[in-house]
Amino acid sequence: MITAQGQLTNYLENFAAFATHAPGRDLPWLKALREDAFARFCEVGIPTQREEDWRFTNMSTVAQTAFRLPDGRGAKLSPAAVESFRFPGAACLLVFVDGRFAPELSQIGGLPKGLEVASIAQKLASDPGALEPHIGRYLDTQRDAFSALNTAFLADGGYVRAAPGTVAAEPVHLLFVSTAAEVPLMTHPRNLIVAGENSHVTVLEEYVSLGSAVALSNTATELVAADNAVVSHYMLEREDTRACNVSTLRIQQGRGANIASHSVLVGGAIVRNNVHPVLAGEGGECLINGLFIGRGRQHLDNYMLVEHAKPRCGSRQFYNGILDDHAHGVFHGRIIVHKDAQKTDAKQTNRNLLLSDNAQIDTKPQLEIYADDVKCTHGATIGQIEEDAVFYLRSRGIDTQSARRMLLVAFASECLDRMARGPARTYVEGLINDYVLGWTALSAAARPSSGSPSPTARNWSEVG
């Protein structure tokens, strides 16, 4: 454990070493961006529970751990090590090991015309002008300490650009692999997705661990959707239960843009999932859809901030949580309707199942409305598995544990109903089913419980 002063010294040492060999270190705009972000992080430090946006999540363990950047001489993986993470139907696979692009493990080729995929480090070396208009423009480093920390250590990640009019039917797969090390490692992947006018693209980010070790994955993605673009973004987090993952998705939407964000969180010791869309063009639509499943002493925190800045935009938030043992879940959904955003239609719903008396959920839906012609609602439910449903299935010859498993799969699968059919959805469906089935198989016996069933909401789904 380290003190607050020791924490600052640790990050200063890491930043000083990083600055000497960072990709794009000779670019004035990038150097200034990194230095400004690091100065902001030094000013505020790791968030504490005294801050309203972090009141339900204790990050002291992260603050007191002396994380180090990978030295570049880490684990060398064979293609077989990542084979199980490939899925059929993907347009390409970019693999990042401990935050750095691994071309020998990746598969890029045969992309549709108008779709460009590369690593951020590659673009900094070959075409930094393509990054400068977007990198750091949307992410709020003043408000968010982890976004500032990510920007300070910005080095590599996925770059996806769909030219105007491009229709990419197959998803781009970005795979981030953390390996076990003798010291706690931190990585700061930075992704940029740019969708041109009338383009259609799907990107799947996946975070996994090979080996068990204390680690911090602090990732940030800036997604820029031009007028009438259609983008589906998937974030899958299934890292080791000793790892910490903080992810931030910042979305900037143009006129008529349609964005779907899907998050599935099943791993990690402490996970913070931030999704922040800004509907900055008239007639835009945004779907924020998620599922989090925790057991043991996992802590899964979902923070949604949706800003309606222009008229006639619609947004929907649907998040389902399943918590067992001593797991702790958080849903903090905040919708801000700005003064000019008349005719806004926004809704947020959070549904939770608690499978243990020791499981805990903190849910906080919020509305801030500064326009006078809007339709906004929010709500949350907390319940247990309905015993009448279990009894009905048992009366049909199904044993108790299998009945509970079927009900959990059905509840978890609500998020699948909001995904467009295709390779990405099929992949996510397999992961959810395997996880829930494997999880319930570990239970020695079903827990008796009572309560009301959570109603199903399937009135908003992704276009596709």
ABEGO torsion letter per residue (X at the ends): XBBAAAAAAAAAAAAAAAAAABBGAABAAAAAAAAAAAAAAAAAEBBBAABAAAAABBAAAAAABBBBBBAGABBBBBAAAAAAABBBGBABBBBBBGGBBBAAABBBEGBBBGBBBBBAAAAAAABAAAAAAABGAABBAAABAAAAAAAAABABEBBBBBBBGBBBABBBBBBBBBBBBABBBBBBBBBBBBBBBGBBBBBBBBBBBBEBBBBBBBBBBBBBBBBGBBBBBBBBBBBBAABBBBBBBBBBBBBGBBBBBBBBBABEABBBBBBBBBBABBGBBBBBBBBBBBBEABBBBBBBBBBBABBGBBBBBBBBBBBBEABBBBBBBBBBBBAABBGBBBBBBBBBBBABAABBBBBBBBBBBABABBBBBBBBBBBBBBAAAAAAAAAAGBBAAAAAAAAAAAAAAAAAAABBBEAAAAAAAAAAAAAAAAAAAABABBBBBBEBBBBBBAABBBBX
